[in-house]
Amino acid sequence: MYQILLVEDDRALALAVQKLLESYGSRVRCVEDFADVLGEFAACQPQLVLMDIKLPYRDGYYWCSRIREISAVPVVFLSSASDNMNIVMALNMGGDDFIAKPVDPMVLTAKVQAVLQSRYTDKPLACVITYGCQQNVADSEHIKGMLADMGYAFTDDRHKAQFILFNTCAVREHAEDRVFGNVGALKSYKAEHPDTVIALCGCMMQQQHIADRIKQSFPFVDLVFGTHVVHRLPELLLRTLTRKKRVFELPDMDGVIAEGVPVVRDDQRRAWLPIMYGCNNFCTYCIVPYVRGRERSRQACDVLAEAKQLIADGYKEITLLGQNVNSYGKDLTPRVTFSQLLRQINDLPGDFRIRFMTSHPKDCTKELLDTMAECPKVAKHLHLPFQCGNDRVLKAMNRGYTAEQYLELVHYAKAKMGSALSITSDVIVGFPGETYEEFQDTLSLVKEVGATSLFTFIYSPREGTPAAKMDDPVSHKEKARWMAELLALQEQISAEQMQLHRGETFKCFVSGKGKLGDNYVAARTDGNLIIEFEGDDSLIGSFQNVKVIEPLTYVLRGELERN
């Protein structure tokens, strides 16, 4: 899928061209700020620019010359000034082709495809498939950044790629099964295309028994590496290609923090910003500390520098990532707390929103909740997993808090932020040894918390964790019955929570197309609630004020408030 930047001030024409080219599989971003075309170019990172000549502020010749200072990306001019002099000037200024207005759709698509094919088809194609959490997504963006620097273009079709990489997740059995199934399905493709490199990385690969299984049962996999050496992908791939032998790189030491790794982001307005790696908590059911290593915090100056660049590039939502963001800075000298880091990012100039995940209740402080309440750019959304409502089970999980202590945090947060606060959480159903009576404590906690939504999971044993060795007498069928009870309760609570917002107006970030109708776009409130309203695609990537007119169970239907 190619990314195209359209620099056209005729809005009707821009939307028509966008619709046409997207029907052929490209992604088209229309410039909104004609005073900063170069900034939008940097944010978009396109493979092609379509450029009008007559534009507000500066003409297309100027912007083409500025783009040529930093990039060789092809530029095709669109203009009604189609006399020979303007065509020659457009080409002399660095343009690759010229399309006269009024634009003929067939000519436009033919020339665009010709330019893209001539420029990019000679590049090897890489397909990166990502499983798991937001941290894995962020890792994959850096993987694609390194591959792009190595000369790769990208495809979503693994059967067209010369390099196929699976970035894996080890948190739940289902994710592992999907990886094995999808990798196994490539056996015949590899036999037909022996030069294709198949690689696996991520949390699954950091487990020795998984790596051994890959080595023995999937001989057509060429490259396997763990979470601690992602930044060494160019070196590892070079070894694979030049030595013509399988490469397994699985160091068991904690990974370094590699700064300056290139990145190709999947979204042009929302960005993942890792602030730390690893986890020290060792919950008895969780494999993450074993595959991600101990906690390592990035220097605050490096986090702030990346945040500043994201803001300058036009990103509107920045999500700070860590296995436990509340532990940020404990390993830094001098110490910087997560609350202090949030305040520093909040004080940066610009119109943007800060989110973060994931928080651990035992490290969640009133200082953090005060910071959320006092900082206008910090979203009033608290994802605070409690996992279970029974103290005995929580102790068996090694969670480090009681249900009462969790509720104390929730009540304090609600007192500080009121109706603006949205709480979400994770719940594990059927932990080894959990009884139905103990599960009832979870239901009681769910009622008192009043979360807008829950992420619920039936316990999945992970080899190498203490919980995997615990007696687990309750059948999966019985646990599924408990899960159904929990889901029914949360559906009722979610519907009640949504009803509270009828008639409210929210400042929302418009994130993409909606699902309520072809003419709907979807946005997220400060509290991470989804609200859909009628509007055109030009609103995507912007903040808008939206009034709730109909609360549904898991989504709000609204209407755009015009100034």
N, C-alpha and C positions, 0 to 999 in steps of 0.2 A: 504494500500500500504506500503510494507516494504522498508526501505532504507538499501542498501547493499554497503559496502566498499570493493573494489577489489584491493588487493595489489599484482600485477602481472606485472613484467617488460617486459615480452614478449608481445609487443603491439598488434600483430595480435591475439594472444590467448585472451588477455584482451578484445578486441573489440568483439570477437566472444562470449565470456562468457557474456559480457554485453548485447549484442543483444538477446541472448537466454533467460536470466533471465528476461529482460524487457518484452519479449513476454509473460511471465507468470504474468505480473502485478507488478513486483518489480521495484524500482528505483535503478540503479547501478551507483556508482561513482568510476571511476578508479583513483588510486593514480598517481599523476604526480611528486611530489617531494619525492623521496625515501630517502632523508636525513631527512625528517620531517614527517614520517608516523603518528606519534602521533598527530602532529598538524592537519593533514588532517582528522584523526579520530575525533578529537574534533570539527572540522568544520562540518563534515558530520553527526555526531550523529547517527550512523547506528544501525540497529537491528541485523546485522550479518556482520562479517568480513570474507572474503575469502583471505587466506594468503599463498603466495608462500614461500618456505624456502630459496632458493638461490636468494638473492636480492642485488642490489648495496648498498654500504656503510655498512649496517647492515643486518643480516639474519632475517628470519621470526621468529625464536625462540626469538630473542632479542625483536622484536616489540610486539610479543604476551605477553611477560613478562611485558613490559611497559604498555600495554593496561590493563593487569590484575591488575596493581597498582591502576587504577582509575575506572575500569568498569568490570562488569560481563557479558558483551555482548558476545554471542557465537562466537567462532573463529573456522573456518574449514580450515585446511591446504590443499593446492594443491601442489603436488611435484612429480617429476620423481624419487626422492630418496625415493622409497616406500618400502625399506627393513624393516624388523621388528624393527630394532634398531631405525630408524628414526620415524617410526609410534609411538613407545613407547615414544620416546623423545618428539614428538609433543604433545602427550596427557599429559605427565608429566609437560610440560611447560605451560599447561593451555588450550590446544586445546580441542575442543568438538568432532571433527571428523577429518578424513583424506581421501582425494580423490587422487588417483594415476593419474599421467600423463602417456600417453596421456589421456586427459579427455574424458570420455564417456558422451555425453549429457544427456542420460537417467539417469545415475547414479548421475550426478551432480544435476539435477533438483530434483530427488527423495530425495537425502540427504539434499539439501537446504530446501526443503519444510518440511521434517521431523524435522529438527532442529528448524525451525521457528515455526512450529505448536506445538512442544513440549514445547517450551519456552514461547510462547506468547498467545496461544489460551485460556489459563486459565485466562487471564486478561480480565476485562470488557472493552467493546469497547465504545468509544465516537465518535460522529459525530458532528462537529462544522461547521455550515453554516453561511457565512458572507455576508452581504449586505453593500453597501455604499462605503465610502471613504477609503483612505489609513490609516487613523487613526483607523478606525474600523478593518482593517486587522491587524494592530499592536496590537490592543486590543485582537483580537482573538489568536494571537501568544502567548500572555501572558496567556490567558485562557487555551490554550493547554499545556502551561508549568506547570500551576497549576494542571491540570488534570493528566499530566504525573507523577508528584510528588505524586499524590494520587493513582497511580497504574493503570491508564487507558492506553490502547492502542487506536489507532485511525483507523477509517474507513470512506470512503466517501459514503458508503451505509447506509442511515439512517434506513433501515429495518433490519440491523444487529446489531444496536447499543443498548446498555443499557442506554445510556445517549445521548440525542439529544438536541443541543442548537442552537438557531437562534440568531445571533448578528445583530441587526436591524439598519436600517437607516431611518431617518425622513425627509430628505431633499426634497424628491419628492414623489408625490402620487403613482407613479408606483411602487416604491420600497415597500411602505406599502402594496399595493394590493398583491404583490408577497408573502410577508410574511404571510398575512392572508390566502391566497390560499394554501400555502405549509403547514402551521400549520393545517389548516382544513383538509387537505388530510391525516393527521396522526390519525384522530379520530378512525377509524376502527382498525388501527394497535395498538393503545393504548388499545383498548378494548380486543384485542387478547393477548397483552403483558402488563398486568397492572403494572408489576414491572419496566417497562421502564420509566425513568424520562425525561419529556419534559420541556425544559427551554427556556425562552426568555429574552434577555438583550439588551442593546444598547439604541440608541437615541429615538426610538419609545416608549420604555417602560418608559422613563422619563416624558412622557406626561400623565397626569392623565386620560384624556378621553380615551386614548388607553388602559391603564392599566385596567380601568373599563370595557371596552369592552372585554378584555381578560378574566377578572374575570367572567363576565356574560355569554359570548357566547362560551367560550372555556374552559369548566370545567375540561377537561382532561390535561390542562397545569398545571404542578406542581410547577414551580419556575419562578418567574418574578423579575428581579432586574435592577436598572438603571445604568447610566454611572458612578456615583460617588462611587459605591461600587464594581466595577469589581474585585478589589484585595481581596475582602472578599468571593470569590466564594467557597473555601473549607468549610468555616463556614456555608454558606447558603445551600450548597448541603448536608452537614451533618445534618442540621436541617430538610431538606426535607426528607431525608432517615430515620431518627430516629423518627421523630414526626408523620410521615405518614399523613401529612396535607399540604395543599398548603402554599407556602411562597411567600409573596410579600414584597420586600424591595426597597422602592423608596424614599429615602431622598431627600428633595428639596434644601439642602445646597450644596455649592460647594464642590467637592470632594477633598480629600487630594492627595498629590503626594506620591505614595507608591513606594519606591525604593526597589530593590532586589527581585522583583517578577520574578519567573522563566519564561523562554520563550522557546518555540519550534518554530523555524523559518521555514517558508514555502519554503524558497530559501536558498541554500548553498553558494551563492556568492553575492547576493543583500540583503541588510538589511534596514528595517525601523527603524529610531531612533527618537522617539518623544522627543522634547525639551521643549514643553509647551502644556498646555491644556486650553480649553475654549476660549471665544471670548468676547470682550467688545464693538463691533461695532454696534450691533443691526440694521443691514440693515432691512428695513421694510418687506422684503419678506422672511427672513431667520429665521428658528427655532433654529439654532445651539446655540446661547447664552442662550436660555431657557432650553436646554437639556444637554449642556456641561458645563454650568456655566461660571463664569468670568475667565479671563486670569490668569493662574498660570504657572510660569516658573520653570523648573528644575534648580537646582544649576549647574553652569558651570562645576564644578569639577566632578559632577555625569555624565554629558553628555560626558565630555572628557574621563572619565574612561571607559564608555561603548564603545565609539568610539575606544579607544586603544584596547579593548578586541576584538571588531569586526575585526580590522585590523590584530591582532595576530591570529585570527581564520581563516584568509584567505578571508574575504569579500572584494570585489573589488569595489562595489558601495554602498554608504551609503547615504540614503535619510533622511534629517532632516524634521521632521513633526511638524506642528502646524496649528491651524485654521487660524492664522495670524502670521507667523514666524517673520515678521518685527517688531512685538511688543515684541519680546523676551527680557527679562531682565528688563522691565520697573518696575516690582514689586520686583526686587532683590536689596539687599543692601550688598555691594556696587553695583552700577549699572553696568551691562555688556550688551553691545549692541549686536544685532544679527551679525553685521559686525565683532565685536571683537571675537565673538564665532567662526565664520567662519574662521577667520585668525588663531585662536588657533588650530582648527582641521586640517586646511591646513598644518600647520607646523609639524604635527605628522609624523614620518618617515613611509615609506611604499609606495607601488604602488597602489593607490586607487583613486576613484573619489567621489566627494561630490555633491549631489543634494539637493534641498530643495523645499518645498511647504507647504502652499500656501502663496503668497505675496498679501498684500492689497495695492493698489496704494497710498492711503492717507498716509501710513506709509513707503512707499518705498523712500529711501533717495539716494542722489548722493554718499554718503559714501558707501552704500551697492553696488551700481553699480561699484564704484571704486574697491571695494574689489573683486567683481567677475572678473573684468578685470585683476587685479594684482595677484590673487592667482591661480597658475597653476592647482591645484587639484579641484578647484571649477568649475563645469560644466557651460558652457556659454549658459545656457538655462534659460530663464526668463518666468515663468508662472505668468502672471500679469492680472487677470480678470478685464475687464472694464465694463462688463454687458450691457452697453448702451452708445450710442454716443450723446444723447441729454441731455443738462444740466438740463432742467426742470424735466425730468424723473429721472436723477441721483439724484437730490435733493429729489424727492419723494421717491426714494429708500434709502435715507440717506447714500449715499456712501461717501460724504465728499470731493469730488474733482470734477473738471470740465473736459470736454473733452480736453480742451486746456492744462490743467495741466497734464493729462495723456500722451498726445502727447509729452510734454516737457520731461517727463521721458524716453519715447521711443527713442526720438531723441538723448538724452544724452547717453543712453545705446548703441545705434548704433555707435555713435561717439567714444565711449571708446573701444568697442569690435569689431566693423566692421563686416565683413562677417562671423566671428566665432559665432556671436550671433544668437540664434534661439528664437523667441518669440511665445508663445502660450497664449490663453486667453479663458475666459468664456463669453458667451453672453446669456442674457435672452430676448426672443422675446415675445412681447405682455404683458408687465407689465400693471396693471390696469390703465386705462386712457390714455395709449400711443396711439397716432394717427399714421396713415401711414406716414404722413409728418415727424413726429418725428423719426419714424423708418428709414427714409431715412438718417438721421444724423448718425445712426449706420452703415449703408452701407458705408457712406463717411469715417467714422473712420476706418472701416475694410480695405478700400482701402489704406489709408495712413499708417496704422500700418504695413501691409504686413506680417501678422503672417504666420508661417508655417502650423499651424492648429488651429482650434477653437473647443471648446466644447460648443455646442449650445443646448438650452432648451426652450421650450414653457413654459411660466409662469405657475406654479402650486401653487395654494393657500394652505397655511399651517395654520391650525387652531391655534389661539393664537398669530398670527403675525398681525401688523397693516395693512399690504397690503391686508390681507384676508377680511377686512371690507371695502375696497375701491370699488367704482363703477367700473365695468369692462364691458363696453358695447360692446366690439369687440368680435365677435364669435370665437370659437376655429377653425372653418373652415377658417376664414379670417387670423387668426394668423398662421395657417399651410401654407397658401399661402405666407405670409411674410417669414416664415422659409425656404420654398423652394427657394425663391429669394436669401436669405442669403447664403444658402448652395451652390447654383450655383456660386455665386460670389467667395466664399472661395475656391471652387474646382479649379477655374481658377487661383486664387492667389497662391494656394499651388503648382499647376503644374508649374507656373512661378518660384516660389522659388526653387523648386527642380531642374529645368533646370540650375540654377546658379552654381550647384555643379558638373556638368559634368567634369570629368577629375581630380577632387580633390581627395586627399588622406586623410583619417581620421584615427585617433587612436580610435578604437571602442571596446566597451565591448561586447563580444559574449554572448548573453543571453539565446539562446535556438534554437529549430528547426525552420527553415524557412517555408514559405508557397509557394514559387515560384517553388518548386520541392522537391522530396524526399531527394536529396543530398545537399540541401541548409540549411545553418544556418542563424539565424537572429542576428543582432548586433545593438547597438545604438551608435550614434556618441556623442561627447561631447555636442552638441546642441540638443540631444534627437531625432535625425532623425533616422528612421529605415533603415538599409541597409542590404540586403541579398546577400550572395555569396556562391559559392560551397565550401564545406568543411566538414570534418567529425566531429562527436560529441565530439572528444577529445578537440576541440577548445572552447567548451562551458565553460564559467567561466573564460576566459582569455581576455586580451587586445590584439588586432591585428590591424595592419595597412591594411586598405582596400581602394582600388581605385574605384571611381564611374565610371562605364562604360555606364550605362543607367538610367537616371532619369525617374521615373514613377510619377503618381500623388501624392501618399501618401507614397511611398517607393522608395528607391534607390537600383538598382542592381549593385553589385560591383564584384571585384576580389581581392583575397588575395595577398598582396605583400609579397613575400618571401625575407628573408635576403640574 
